[in-house]
Structures are given as C-alpha cells and as structure tokens.
Amino acid sequence: SGQRQKIGIAPMRINPELRRNLWLEMTPLRVLIMPALLFLFFFLAYLSGRDMESPYQPLAVSASGIFFLISFLWGTKLAAEAMQEEISDHTWDFQRMSPIGAWTMTWGKLIGATSYAWYGSLICLVVYILASLHKYPVDDIFNITLFMLGSALMCHAVAFTLSLDSIIKSRTAGRGVTLGAFLVAFPVGSWCFSMTRAATHTNLPDIVWYGMSFSF
C-alpha cells in the first residue's frame, strides 16, 4: 500500500502553477496552429534561397528573425502581463494563500505564462540549428543557441520582475505597468540578441529577396 501511495503522489510533484498555465496556454488547436504558420514562413524562405550560393542562408536568417519576434516581442509582453491577469481576475490573493512556495510560483508563472511563445521559439531554434549546420561548426551553433535562449529568458525575467514589483508597490495593475515593464526589458534583451546576430551573421552576404536587399 505504501508503494501505491508513493506512485499516486508522484504526479503531484509537478509544479502546479506551471501545469495550470500549460493547460491554459497549450490547447490542442494552438499547438497545431503554431507549427503550421511557421512551416509556411520557412517554406517561403527556403524557396527564396534556392538560387543562392547558400540556399539555407535565408532559412537560417528567417528562423532567427522569427525567434526574435516571438520570444522577445511576444514573450516579453506575455511575461509582463502574467501578474496583471491574476490581479484583474482576482485570483492573486488566493494564490498567495496557497501552500505553493515563492520560488515554485515564480518559475511556474514565468515559464507557464510564456509557454506558447517558448513553443514557437523552440521550433524556430530547431530550424535555425539545422539550417546553420551547412555554414558553421557545431560548437559555434551550440554556443549561439544558448546565448539566444539565455537572452530571451533574461528579457522575460526582467519584464516579469518589474511588473511584479510595480504591482506590489501600488497594489494595482494596469496597462501602464505592463507597458513600463516591456519598455525596460525589451531593450535589454534586444541588445543581447543583437550581439548574438552579429556573431552569427557577420560573414554572410546581404540577402536579396524579390529585388529588396536585407543586411543581417
């Protein structure tokens, strides 16, 4: 009976706040829509580079660019709004009284609220890694990938922390709090990401797409 009791309790060890947010964010329809839309973008990028010397170059650049849009723009917005939604829905007081620890609650909200953005970002990273294998050593790609993930996570953490701190001080939440947290966190993450892009695409030529030249 003791063994059955341990087996029954094991699933409850999963971060409950993270699990709650995953249930809300990762619905079956949304899980299918994200890769479908990304596949369309990546397919167009691949077609645009078929006549180039390095046909996978536009694919790698597109993947890194979409990663920036999803993780730094959308993900940062979601992180800044995580606490605002709790205040607006009047659920924050109940969560504060729950037995969930502060550290568990923090990671559950930070990763859970941005889980859908991370889902799309990880797809972009996989495409970026596969497309970059034709140009860069594996060690360089690994380091750059870690740099991109760390920069995005730091951007989300800064936005979430600033939003939480403003709510604690003012006891209210609003769009001004979210906007302020976003405006501070986004430049920090963008600066880190720009260094990553510089290290990644310094030696690559400009991309010409239907007569328009893009420098990366």
PyMOL CGO cylinders between C-alpha atoms (Angstrom):
from pymol import cmd
from pymol.cgo import CYLINDER

trace = [
    CYLINDER, 0.00, 0.00, 0.00, 2.91, 2.30, 0.73, 0.3, 1, 1, 1, 1, 1, 1,
    CYLINDER, 2.91, 2.30, 0.73, 4.25, 1.81, -2.79, 0.3, 1, 1, 1, 1, 1, 1,
    CYLINDER, 4.25, 1.81, -2.79, 0.86, 2.57, -4.33, 0.3, 1, 1, 1, 1, 1, 1,
    CYLINDER, 0.86, 2.57, -4.33, 0.63, 5.71, -2.22, 0.3, 1, 1, 1, 1, 1, 1,
    CYLINDER, 0.63, 5.71, -2.22, 4.01, 6.93, -3.48, 0.3, 1, 1, 1, 1, 1, 1,
    CYLINDER, 4.01, 6.93, -3.48, 3.01, 6.26, -7.07, 0.3, 1, 1, 1, 1, 1, 1,
    CYLINDER, 3.01, 6.26, -7.07, -0.22, 8.19, -6.60, 0.3, 1, 1, 1, 1, 1, 1,
    CYLINDER, -0.22, 8.19, -6.60, 1.52, 11.19, -5.07, 0.3, 1, 1, 1, 1, 1, 1,
    CYLINDER, 1.52, 11.19, -5.07, 4.31, 11.35, -7.68, 0.3, 1, 1, 1, 1, 1, 1,
    CYLINDER, 4.31, 11.35, -7.68, 2.30, 13.25, -10.35, 0.3, 1, 1, 1, 1, 1, 1,
    CYLINDER, 2.30, 13.25, -10.35, 1.50, 15.98, -7.79, 0.3, 1, 1, 1, 1, 1, 1,
    CYLINDER, 1.50, 15.98, -7.79, 5.19, 16.85, -7.54, 0.3, 1, 1, 1, 1, 1, 1,
    CYLINDER, 5.19, 16.85, -7.54, 4.93, 18.67, -10.87, 0.3, 1, 1, 1, 1, 1, 1,
    CYLINDER, 4.93, 18.67, -10.87, 4.91, 22.44, -10.43, 0.3, 1, 1, 1, 1, 1, 1,
    CYLINDER, 4.91, 22.44, -10.43, 1.15, 23.10, -10.04, 0.3, 1, 1, 1, 1, 1, 1,
    CYLINDER, 1.15, 23.10, -10.04, 1.38, 26.71, -11.26, 0.3, 1, 1, 1, 1, 1, 1,
    CYLINDER, 1.38, 26.71, -11.26, 3.32, 25.64, -14.35, 0.3, 1, 1, 1, 1, 1, 1,
    CYLINDER, 3.32, 25.64, -14.35, 0.81, 22.87, -15.01, 0.3, 1, 1, 1, 1, 1, 1,
    CYLINDER, 0.81, 22.87, -15.01, -2.12, 25.28, -14.68, 0.3, 1, 1, 1, 1, 1, 1,
    CYLINDER, -2.12, 25.28, -14.68, -0.60, 27.71, -17.16, 0.3, 1, 1, 1, 1, 1, 1,
    CYLINDER, -0.60, 27.71, -17.16, 0.23, 24.93, -19.59, 0.3, 1, 1, 1, 1, 1, 1,
    CYLINDER, 0.23, 24.93, -19.59, -3.41, 23.82, -19.54, 0.3, 1, 1, 1, 1, 1, 1,
    CYLINDER, -3.41, 23.82, -19.54, -4.48, 27.38, -20.35, 0.3, 1, 1, 1, 1, 1, 1,
    CYLINDER, -4.48, 27.38, -20.35, -1.86, 28.19, -22.99, 0.3, 1, 1, 1, 1, 1, 1,
    CYLINDER, -1.86, 28.19, -22.99, -1.17, 24.89, -24.78, 0.3, 1, 1, 1, 1, 1, 1,
    CYLINDER, -1.17, 24.89, -24.78, -4.59, 23.97, -26.09, 0.3, 1, 1, 1, 1, 1, 1,
    CYLINDER, -4.59, 23.97, -26.09, -4.70, 21.37, -28.92, 0.3, 1, 1, 1, 1, 1, 1,
    CYLINDER, -4.70, 21.37, -28.92, -5.74, 23.94, -31.52, 0.3, 1, 1, 1, 1, 1, 1,
    CYLINDER, -5.74, 23.94, -31.52, -2.96, 26.37, -30.60, 0.3, 1, 1, 1, 1, 1, 1,
    CYLINDER, -2.96, 26.37, -30.60, -0.42, 23.55, -30.58, 0.3, 1, 1, 1, 1, 1, 1,
    CYLINDER, -0.42, 23.55, -30.58, -1.33, 22.78, -34.20, 0.3, 1, 1, 1, 1, 1, 1,
    CYLINDER, -1.33, 22.78, -34.20, -1.59, 26.37, -35.43, 0.3, 1, 1, 1, 1, 1, 1,
    CYLINDER, -1.59, 26.37, -35.43, 1.92, 27.45, -34.40, 0.3, 1, 1, 1, 1, 1, 1,
    CYLINDER, 1.92, 27.45, -34.40, 3.95, 24.89, -36.41, 0.3, 1, 1, 1, 1, 1, 1,
    CYLINDER, 3.95, 24.89, -36.41, 1.59, 25.25, -39.38, 0.3, 1, 1, 1, 1, 1, 1,
    CYLINDER, 1.59, 25.25, -39.38, 2.17, 29.00, -39.62, 0.3, 1, 1, 1, 1, 1, 1,
    CYLINDER, 2.17, 29.00, -39.62, 5.91, 28.66, -39.04, 0.3, 1, 1, 1, 1, 1, 1,
    CYLINDER, 5.91, 28.66, -39.04, 6.17, 25.98, -41.71, 0.3, 1, 1, 1, 1, 1, 1,
    CYLINDER, 6.17, 25.98, -41.71, 4.57, 28.39, -44.19, 0.3, 1, 1, 1, 1, 1, 1,
    CYLINDER, 4.57, 28.39, -44.19, 7.09, 31.13, -43.38, 0.3, 1, 1, 1, 1, 1, 1,
    CYLINDER, 7.09, 31.13, -43.38, 10.04, 28.76, -43.52, 0.3, 1, 1, 1, 1, 1, 1,
    CYLINDER, 10.04, 28.76, -43.52, 8.88, 27.24, -46.78, 0.3, 1, 1, 1, 1, 1, 1,
    CYLINDER, 8.88, 27.24, -46.78, 8.71, 30.67, -48.40, 0.3, 1, 1, 1, 1, 1, 1,
    CYLINDER, 8.71, 30.67, -48.40, 12.18, 31.49, -47.03, 0.3, 1, 1, 1, 1, 1, 1,
    CYLINDER, 12.18, 31.49, -47.03, 13.57, 28.28, -48.47, 0.3, 1, 1, 1, 1, 1, 1,
    CYLINDER, 13.57, 28.28, -48.47, 12.01, 28.96, -51.88, 0.3, 1, 1, 1, 1, 1, 1,
    CYLINDER, 12.01, 28.96, -51.88, 13.53, 32.45, -51.94, 0.3, 1, 1, 1, 1, 1, 1,
    CYLINDER, 13.53, 32.45, -51.94, 17.03, 31.00, -51.45, 0.3, 1, 1, 1, 1, 1, 1,
    CYLINDER, 17.03, 31.00, -51.45, 17.01, 28.12, -53.91, 0.3, 1, 1, 1, 1, 1, 1,
    CYLINDER, 17.01, 28.12, -53.91, 19.03, 30.07, -56.49, 0.3, 1, 1, 1, 1, 1, 1,
    CYLINDER, 19.03, 30.07, -56.49, 21.57, 31.41, -53.97, 0.3, 1, 1, 1, 1, 1, 1,
    CYLINDER, 21.57, 31.41, -53.97, 25.04, 30.03, -53.35, 0.3, 1, 1, 1, 1, 1, 1,
    CYLINDER, 25.04, 30.03, -53.35, 23.93, 29.02, -49.85, 0.3, 1, 1, 1, 1, 1, 1,
    CYLINDER, 23.93, 29.02, -49.85, 20.23, 28.06, -50.20, 0.3, 1, 1, 1, 1, 1, 1,
    CYLINDER, 20.23, 28.06, -50.20, 19.81, 27.53, -46.47, 0.3, 1, 1, 1, 1, 1, 1,
    CYLINDER, 19.81, 27.53, -46.47, 21.02, 31.02, -45.57, 0.3, 1, 1, 1, 1, 1, 1,
    CYLINDER, 21.02, 31.02, -45.57, 17.60, 32.74, -45.89, 0.3, 1, 1, 1, 1, 1, 1,
    CYLINDER, 17.60, 32.74, -45.89, 16.09, 29.89, -43.86, 0.3, 1, 1, 1, 1, 1, 1,
    CYLINDER, 16.09, 29.89, -43.86, 18.57, 30.40, -41.01, 0.3, 1, 1, 1, 1, 1, 1,
    CYLINDER, 18.57, 30.40, -41.01, 18.12, 34.17, -41.05, 0.3, 1, 1, 1, 1, 1, 1,
    CYLINDER, 18.12, 34.17, -41.05, 14.33, 33.86, -41.14, 0.3, 1, 1, 1, 1, 1, 1,
    CYLINDER, 14.33, 33.86, -41.14, 14.35, 31.41, -38.25, 0.3, 1, 1, 1, 1, 1, 1,
    CYLINDER, 14.35, 31.41, -38.25, 16.47, 33.71, -36.11, 0.3, 1, 1, 1, 1, 1, 1,
    CYLINDER, 16.47, 33.71, -36.11, 14.34, 36.71, -37.03, 0.3, 1, 1, 1, 1, 1, 1,
    CYLINDER, 14.34, 36.71, -37.03, 11.06, 34.97, -36.20, 0.3, 1, 1, 1, 1, 1, 1,
    CYLINDER, 11.06, 34.97, -36.20, 12.65, 33.75, -32.97, 0.3, 1, 1, 1, 1, 1, 1,
    CYLINDER, 12.65, 33.75, -32.97, 13.28, 37.39, -32.10, 0.3, 1, 1, 1, 1, 1, 1,
    CYLINDER, 13.28, 37.39, -32.10, 9.69, 38.40, -32.85, 0.3, 1, 1, 1, 1, 1, 1,
    CYLINDER, 9.69, 38.40, -32.85, 8.13, 35.54, -30.90, 0.3, 1, 1, 1, 1, 1, 1,
    CYLINDER, 8.13, 35.54, -30.90, 10.44, 35.36, -27.90, 0.3, 1, 1, 1, 1, 1, 1,
    CYLINDER, 10.44, 35.36, -27.90, 11.46, 39.00, -27.39, 0.3, 1, 1, 1, 1, 1, 1,
    CYLINDER, 11.46, 39.00, -27.39, 8.35, 40.85, -28.53, 0.3, 1, 1, 1, 1, 1, 1,
    CYLINDER, 8.35, 40.85, -28.53, 5.50, 38.48, -27.79, 0.3, 1, 1, 1, 1, 1, 1,
    CYLINDER, 5.50, 38.48, -27.79, 7.16, 36.56, -24.96, 0.3, 1, 1, 1, 1, 1, 1,
    CYLINDER, 7.16, 36.56, -24.96, 8.17, 39.73, -23.13, 0.3, 1, 1, 1, 1, 1, 1,
    CYLINDER, 8.17, 39.73, -23.13, 4.62, 41.06, -23.44, 0.3, 1, 1, 1, 1, 1, 1,
    CYLINDER, 4.62, 41.06, -23.44, 3.22, 37.83, -22.01, 0.3, 1, 1, 1, 1, 1, 1,
    CYLINDER, 3.22, 37.83, -22.01, 5.70, 37.89, -19.13, 0.3, 1, 1, 1, 1, 1, 1,
    CYLINDER, 5.70, 37.89, -19.13, 4.81, 41.48, -18.29, 0.3, 1, 1, 1, 1, 1, 1,
    CYLINDER, 4.81, 41.48, -18.29, 1.08, 40.68, -18.37, 0.3, 1, 1, 1, 1, 1, 1,
    CYLINDER, 1.08, 40.68, -18.37, 1.32, 37.49, -16.27, 0.3, 1, 1, 1, 1, 1, 1,
    CYLINDER, 1.32, 37.49, -16.27, 0.67, 39.24, -12.96, 0.3, 1, 1, 1, 1, 1, 1,
    CYLINDER, 0.67, 39.24, -12.96, -1.75, 41.77, -14.42, 0.3, 1, 1, 1, 1, 1, 1,
    CYLINDER, -1.75, 41.77, -14.42, -4.11, 38.98, -15.45, 0.3, 1, 1, 1, 1, 1, 1,
    CYLINDER, -4.11, 38.98, -15.45, -4.02, 37.49, -11.97, 0.3, 1, 1, 1, 1, 1, 1,
    CYLINDER, -4.02, 37.49, -11.97, -4.92, 40.85, -10.42, 0.3, 1, 1, 1, 1, 1, 1,
    CYLINDER, -4.92, 40.85, -10.42, -7.65, 41.52, -12.97, 0.3, 1, 1, 1, 1, 1, 1,
    CYLINDER, -7.65, 41.52, -12.97, -9.20, 38.07, -12.46, 0.3, 1, 1, 1, 1, 1, 1,
    CYLINDER, -9.20, 38.07, -12.46, -8.99, 38.44, -8.66, 0.3, 1, 1, 1, 1, 1, 1,
    CYLINDER, -8.99, 38.44, -8.66, -7.02, 35.18, -8.31, 0.3, 1, 1, 1, 1, 1, 1,
    CYLINDER, -7.02, 35.18, -8.31, -3.78, 36.56, -6.90, 0.3, 1, 1, 1, 1, 1, 1,
    CYLINDER, -3.78, 36.56, -6.90, -4.96, 36.69, -3.26, 0.3, 1, 1, 1, 1, 1, 1,
    CYLINDER, -4.96, 36.69, -3.26, -5.98, 33.03, -3.38, 0.3, 1, 1, 1, 1, 1, 1,
    CYLINDER, -5.98, 33.03, -3.38, -2.61, 32.07, -4.85, 0.3, 1, 1, 1, 1, 1, 1,
    CYLINDER, -2.61, 32.07, -4.85, -0.74, 33.97, -2.17, 0.3, 1, 1, 1, 1, 1, 1,
    CYLINDER, -0.74, 33.97, -2.17, -2.58, 31.96, 0.48, 0.3, 1, 1, 1, 1, 1, 1,
    CYLINDER, -2.58, 31.96, 0.48, -1.83, 28.62, -1.22, 0.3, 1, 1, 1, 1, 1, 1,
    CYLINDER, -1.83, 28.62, -1.22, 0.94, 26.31, 0.06, 0.3, 1, 1, 1, 1, 1, 1,
    CYLINDER, 0.94, 26.31, 0.06, 2.96, 26.81, -3.14, 0.3, 1, 1, 1, 1, 1, 1,
    CYLINDER, 2.96, 26.81, -3.14, 6.38, 28.26, -2.37, 0.3, 1, 1, 1, 1, 1, 1,
    CYLINDER, 6.38, 28.26, -2.37, 7.53, 31.61, -3.75, 0.3, 1, 1, 1, 1, 1, 1,
    CYLINDER, 7.53, 31.61, -3.75, 10.23, 30.10, -5.96, 0.3, 1, 1, 1, 1, 1, 1,
    CYLINDER, 10.23, 30.10, -5.96, 7.85, 27.47, -7.34, 0.3, 1, 1, 1, 1, 1, 1,
    CYLINDER, 7.85, 27.47, -7.34, 5.21, 30.12, -8.00, 0.3, 1, 1, 1, 1, 1, 1,
    CYLINDER, 5.21, 30.12, -8.00, 7.74, 32.39, -9.73, 0.3, 1, 1, 1, 1, 1, 1,
    CYLINDER, 7.74, 32.39, -9.73, 9.03, 29.78, -12.16, 0.3, 1, 1, 1, 1, 1, 1,
    CYLINDER, 9.03, 29.78, -12.16, 5.54, 28.44, -12.75, 0.3, 1, 1, 1, 1, 1, 1,
    CYLINDER, 5.54, 28.44, -12.75, 4.29, 31.86, -13.80, 0.3, 1, 1, 1, 1, 1, 1,
    CYLINDER, 4.29, 31.86, -13.80, 7.42, 32.94, -15.68, 0.3, 1, 1, 1, 1, 1, 1,
    CYLINDER, 7.42, 32.94, -15.68, 7.67, 29.81, -17.82, 0.3, 1, 1, 1, 1, 1, 1,
    CYLINDER, 7.67, 29.81, -17.82, 3.98, 28.94, -17.86, 0.3, 1, 1, 1, 1, 1, 1,
    CYLINDER, 3.98, 28.94, -17.86, 2.67, 32.34, -18.94, 0.3, 1, 1, 1, 1, 1, 1,
    CYLINDER, 2.67, 32.34, -18.94, 5.19, 32.44, -21.80, 0.3, 1, 1, 1, 1, 1, 1,
    CYLINDER, 5.19, 32.44, -21.80, 4.96, 28.72, -22.66, 0.3, 1, 1, 1, 1, 1, 1,
    CYLINDER, 4.96, 28.72, -22.66, 3.23, 29.24, -26.02, 0.3, 1, 1, 1, 1, 1, 1,
    CYLINDER, 3.23, 29.24, -26.02, 5.83, 31.79, -27.06, 0.3, 1, 1, 1, 1, 1, 1,
    CYLINDER, 5.83, 31.79, -27.06, 8.56, 29.37, -25.99, 0.3, 1, 1, 1, 1, 1, 1,
    CYLINDER, 8.56, 29.37, -25.99, 6.86, 26.66, -28.03, 0.3, 1, 1, 1, 1, 1, 1,
    CYLINDER, 6.86, 26.66, -28.03, 7.17, 28.71, -31.20, 0.3, 1, 1, 1, 1, 1, 1,
    CYLINDER, 7.17, 28.71, -31.20, 10.64, 29.92, -30.30, 0.3, 1, 1, 1, 1, 1, 1,
    CYLINDER, 10.64, 29.92, -30.30, 11.96, 26.38, -29.84, 0.3, 1, 1, 1, 1, 1, 1,
    CYLINDER, 11.96, 26.38, -29.84, 10.61, 25.41, -33.25, 0.3, 1, 1, 1, 1, 1, 1,
    CYLINDER, 10.61, 25.41, -33.25, 12.49, 28.37, -34.74, 0.3, 1, 1, 1, 1, 1, 1,
    CYLINDER, 12.49, 28.37, -34.74, 15.65, 27.34, -32.92, 0.3, 1, 1, 1, 1, 1, 1,
    CYLINDER, 15.65, 27.34, -32.92, 15.47, 23.81, -34.30, 0.3, 1, 1, 1, 1, 1, 1,
    CYLINDER, 15.47, 23.81, -34.30, 15.09, 25.16, -37.85, 0.3, 1, 1, 1, 1, 1, 1,
    CYLINDER, 15.09, 25.16, -37.85, 17.92, 27.63, -37.26, 0.3, 1, 1, 1, 1, 1, 1,
    CYLINDER, 17.92, 27.63, -37.26, 20.25, 24.89, -36.00, 0.3, 1, 1, 1, 1, 1, 1,
    CYLINDER, 20.25, 24.89, -36.00, 19.51, 22.57, -38.92, 0.3, 1, 1, 1, 1, 1, 1,
    CYLINDER, 19.51, 22.57, -38.92, 19.92, 25.36, -41.49, 0.3, 1, 1, 1, 1, 1, 1,
    CYLINDER, 19.92, 25.36, -41.49, 23.15, 26.62, -39.90, 0.3, 1, 1, 1, 1, 1, 1,
    CYLINDER, 23.15, 26.62, -39.90, 24.86, 23.23, -39.90, 0.3, 1, 1, 1, 1, 1, 1,
    CYLINDER, 24.86, 23.23, -39.90, 25.81, 23.84, -43.54, 0.3, 1, 1, 1, 1, 1, 1,
    CYLINDER, 25.81, 23.84, -43.54, 27.73, 27.00, -42.63, 0.3, 1, 1, 1, 1, 1, 1,
    CYLINDER, 27.73, 27.00, -42.63, 29.01, 26.93, -39.03, 0.3, 1, 1, 1, 1, 1, 1,
    CYLINDER, 29.01, 26.93, -39.03, 30.73, 24.42, -36.72, 0.3, 1, 1, 1, 1, 1, 1,
    CYLINDER, 30.73, 24.42, -36.72, 28.58, 22.57, -34.22, 0.3, 1, 1, 1, 1, 1, 1,
    CYLINDER, 28.58, 22.57, -34.22, 30.33, 24.20, -31.24, 0.3, 1, 1, 1, 1, 1, 1,
    CYLINDER, 30.33, 24.20, -31.24, 29.59, 27.70, -32.53, 0.3, 1, 1, 1, 1, 1, 1,
    CYLINDER, 29.59, 27.70, -32.53, 25.95, 26.85, -33.19, 0.3, 1, 1, 1, 1, 1, 1,
    CYLINDER, 25.95, 26.85, -33.19, 25.62, 25.38, -29.70, 0.3, 1, 1, 1, 1, 1, 1,
    CYLINDER, 25.62, 25.38, -29.70, 27.07, 28.49, -28.06, 0.3, 1, 1, 1, 1, 1, 1,
    CYLINDER, 27.07, 28.49, -28.06, 24.91, 30.83, -30.12, 0.3, 1, 1, 1, 1, 1, 1,
    CYLINDER, 24.91, 30.83, -30.12, 21.79, 28.81, -29.31, 0.3, 1, 1, 1, 1, 1, 1,
    CYLINDER, 21.79, 28.81, -29.31, 22.50, 29.02, -25.58, 0.3, 1, 1, 1, 1, 1, 1,
    CYLINDER, 22.50, 29.02, -25.58, 23.10, 32.77, -25.96, 0.3, 1, 1, 1, 1, 1, 1,
    CYLINDER, 23.10, 32.77, -25.96, 19.75, 33.24, -27.70, 0.3, 1, 1, 1, 1, 1, 1,
    CYLINDER, 19.75, 33.24, -27.70, 17.88, 31.19, -25.09, 0.3, 1, 1, 1, 1, 1, 1,
    CYLINDER, 17.88, 31.19, -25.09, 19.57, 32.98, -22.21, 0.3, 1, 1, 1, 1, 1, 1,
    CYLINDER, 19.57, 32.98, -22.21, 18.86, 36.41, -23.69, 0.3, 1, 1, 1, 1, 1, 1,
    CYLINDER, 18.86, 36.41, -23.69, 15.18, 35.62, -24.17, 0.3, 1, 1, 1, 1, 1, 1,
    CYLINDER, 15.18, 35.62, -24.17, 14.84, 34.19, -20.67, 0.3, 1, 1, 1, 1, 1, 1,
    CYLINDER, 14.84, 34.19, -20.67, 16.54, 37.24, -19.17, 0.3, 1, 1, 1, 1, 1, 1,
    CYLINDER, 16.54, 37.24, -19.17, 14.22, 39.54, -21.10, 0.3, 1, 1, 1, 1, 1, 1,
    CYLINDER, 14.22, 39.54, -21.10, 11.17, 37.69, -19.78, 0.3, 1, 1, 1, 1, 1, 1,
    CYLINDER, 11.17, 37.69, -19.78, 12.53, 37.66, -16.24, 0.3, 1, 1, 1, 1, 1, 1,
    CYLINDER, 12.53, 37.66, -16.24, 13.20, 41.42, -16.27, 0.3, 1, 1, 1, 1, 1, 1,
    CYLINDER, 13.20, 41.42, -16.27, 9.69, 42.18, -17.56, 0.3, 1, 1, 1, 1, 1, 1,
    CYLINDER, 9.69, 42.18, -17.56, 8.08, 39.83, -15.03, 0.3, 1, 1, 1, 1, 1, 1,
    CYLINDER, 8.08, 39.83, -15.03, 10.12, 41.19, -12.11, 0.3, 1, 1, 1, 1, 1, 1,
    CYLINDER, 10.12, 41.19, -12.11, 9.42, 44.84, -12.94, 0.3, 1, 1, 1, 1, 1, 1,
    CYLINDER, 9.42, 44.84, -12.94, 5.71, 44.15, -13.37, 0.3, 1, 1, 1, 1, 1, 1,
    CYLINDER, 5.71, 44.15, -13.37, 5.54, 42.25, -10.08, 0.3, 1, 1, 1, 1, 1, 1,
    CYLINDER, 5.54, 42.25, -10.08, 7.48, 44.93, -8.24, 0.3, 1, 1, 1, 1, 1, 1,
    CYLINDER, 7.48, 44.93, -8.24, 5.17, 47.68, -9.54, 0.3, 1, 1, 1, 1, 1, 1,
    CYLINDER, 5.17, 47.68, -9.54, 2.08, 45.71, -8.54, 0.3, 1, 1, 1, 1, 1, 1,
    CYLINDER, 2.08, 45.71, -8.54, 3.44, 45.07, -5.03, 0.3, 1, 1, 1, 1, 1, 1,
    CYLINDER, 3.44, 45.07, -5.03, 4.17, 48.77, -4.54, 0.3, 1, 1, 1, 1, 1, 1,
    CYLINDER, 4.17, 48.77, -4.54, 0.95, 50.17, -5.98, 0.3, 1, 1, 1, 1, 1, 1,
    CYLINDER, 0.95, 50.17, -5.98, -1.36, 47.20, -5.22, 0.3, 1, 1, 1, 1, 1, 1,
    CYLINDER, -1.36, 47.20, -5.22, -2.92, 47.74, -8.64, 0.3, 1, 1, 1, 1, 1, 1,
    CYLINDER, -2.92, 47.74, -8.64, -2.29, 46.51, -12.16, 0.3, 1, 1, 1, 1, 1, 1,
    CYLINDER, -2.29, 46.51, -12.16, -2.87, 48.22, -15.46, 0.3, 1, 1, 1, 1, 1, 1,
    CYLINDER, -2.87, 48.22, -15.46, -1.61, 48.66, -18.95, 0.3, 1, 1, 1, 1, 1, 1,
    CYLINDER, -1.61, 48.66, -18.95, 0.81, 51.32, -17.76, 0.3, 1, 1, 1, 1, 1, 1,
    CYLINDER, 0.81, 51.32, -17.76, 2.57, 48.78, -15.57, 0.3, 1, 1, 1, 1, 1, 1,
    CYLINDER, 2.57, 48.78, -15.57, 2.79, 46.29, -18.43, 0.3, 1, 1, 1, 1, 1, 1,
    CYLINDER, 2.79, 46.29, -18.43, 4.00, 48.90, -20.89, 0.3, 1, 1, 1, 1, 1, 1,
    CYLINDER, 4.00, 48.90, -20.89, 6.64, 50.19, -18.49, 0.3, 1, 1, 1, 1, 1, 1,
    CYLINDER, 6.64, 50.19, -18.49, 7.98, 46.70, -17.81, 0.3, 1, 1, 1, 1, 1, 1,
    CYLINDER, 7.98, 46.70, -17.81, 8.06, 45.95, -21.53, 0.3, 1, 1, 1, 1, 1, 1,
    CYLINDER, 8.06, 45.95, -21.53, 9.86, 49.18, -22.43, 0.3, 1, 1, 1, 1, 1, 1,
    CYLINDER, 9.86, 49.18, -22.43, 12.62, 48.43, -19.92, 0.3, 1, 1, 1, 1, 1, 1,
    CYLINDER, 12.62, 48.43, -19.92, 13.02, 44.71, -20.58, 0.3, 1, 1, 1, 1, 1, 1,
    CYLINDER, 13.02, 44.71, -20.58, 12.83, 44.75, -24.36, 0.3, 1, 1, 1, 1, 1, 1,
    CYLINDER, 12.83, 44.75, -24.36, 15.94, 46.94, -24.97, 0.3, 1, 1, 1, 1, 1, 1,
    CYLINDER, 15.94, 46.94, -24.97, 17.95, 44.73, -22.61, 0.3, 1, 1, 1, 1, 1, 1,
    CYLINDER, 17.95, 44.73, -22.61, 17.03, 41.56, -24.47, 0.3, 1, 1, 1, 1, 1, 1,
    CYLINDER, 17.03, 41.56, -24.47, 17.39, 43.24, -27.86, 0.3, 1, 1, 1, 1, 1, 1,
    CYLINDER, 17.39, 43.24, -27.86, 20.92, 44.33, -27.04, 0.3, 1, 1, 1, 1, 1, 1,
    CYLINDER, 20.92, 44.33, -27.04, 21.90, 40.78, -26.11, 0.3, 1, 1, 1, 1, 1, 1,
    CYLINDER, 21.90, 40.78, -26.11, 20.21, 39.42, -29.21, 0.3, 1, 1, 1, 1, 1, 1,
    CYLINDER, 20.21, 39.42, -29.21, 21.98, 41.96, -31.45, 0.3, 1, 1, 1, 1, 1, 1,
    CYLINDER, 21.98, 41.96, -31.45, 25.32, 40.70, -30.17, 0.3, 1, 1, 1, 1, 1, 1,
    CYLINDER, 25.32, 40.70, -30.17, 24.23, 37.17, -31.00, 0.3, 1, 1, 1, 1, 1, 1,
    CYLINDER, 24.23, 37.17, -31.00, 23.21, 38.14, -34.52, 0.3, 1, 1, 1, 1, 1, 1,
    CYLINDER, 23.21, 38.14, -34.52, 26.46, 40.00, -35.06, 0.3, 1, 1, 1, 1, 1, 1,
    CYLINDER, 26.46, 40.00, -35.06, 28.46, 36.94, -34.06, 0.3, 1, 1, 1, 1, 1, 1,
    CYLINDER, 28.46, 36.94, -34.06, 26.27, 34.71, -36.22, 0.3, 1, 1, 1, 1, 1, 1,
    CYLINDER, 26.27, 34.71, -36.22, 25.88, 36.61, -39.48, 0.3, 1, 1, 1, 1, 1, 1,
    CYLINDER, 25.88, 36.61, -39.48, 28.92, 38.84, -39.68, 0.3, 1, 1, 1, 1, 1, 1,
    CYLINDER, 28.92, 38.84, -39.68, 30.45, 36.99, -42.62, 0.3, 1, 1, 1, 1, 1, 1,
    CYLINDER, 30.45, 36.99, -42.62, 27.24, 36.39, -44.50, 0.3, 1, 1, 1, 1, 1, 1,
    CYLINDER, 27.24, 36.39, -44.50, 26.38, 38.46, -47.59, 0.3, 1, 1, 1, 1, 1, 1,
    CYLINDER, 26.38, 38.46, -47.59, 23.24, 40.52, -47.87, 0.3, 1, 1, 1, 1, 1, 1,
    CYLINDER, 23.24, 40.52, -47.87, 20.06, 38.70, -48.81, 0.3, 1, 1, 1, 1, 1, 1,
    CYLINDER, 20.06, 38.70, -48.81, 18.26, 39.82, -51.95, 0.3, 1, 1, 1, 1, 1, 1,
    CYLINDER, 18.26, 39.82, -51.95, 14.57, 38.92, -51.89, 0.3, 1, 1, 1, 1, 1, 1,
    CYLINDER, 14.57, 38.92, -51.89, 12.47, 39.97, -54.89, 0.3, 1, 1, 1, 1, 1, 1,
    CYLINDER, 12.47, 39.97, -54.89, 14.68, 42.97, -55.58, 0.3, 1, 1, 1, 1, 1, 1,
    CYLINDER, 14.68, 42.97, -55.58, 14.93, 44.06, -51.93, 0.3, 1, 1, 1, 1, 1, 1,
    CYLINDER, 14.93, 44.06, -51.93, 18.27, 43.79, -50.12, 0.3, 1, 1, 1, 1, 1, 1,
    CYLINDER, 18.27, 43.79, -50.12, 18.39, 42.90, -46.43, 0.3, 1, 1, 1, 1, 1, 1,
    CYLINDER, 18.39, 42.90, -46.43, 21.59, 43.23, -44.42, 0.3, 1, 1, 1, 1, 1, 1,
    CYLINDER, 21.59, 43.23, -44.42, 21.99, 40.95, -41.42, 0.3, 1, 1, 1, 1, 1, 1,
]
cmd.load_cgo(trace, "trace")
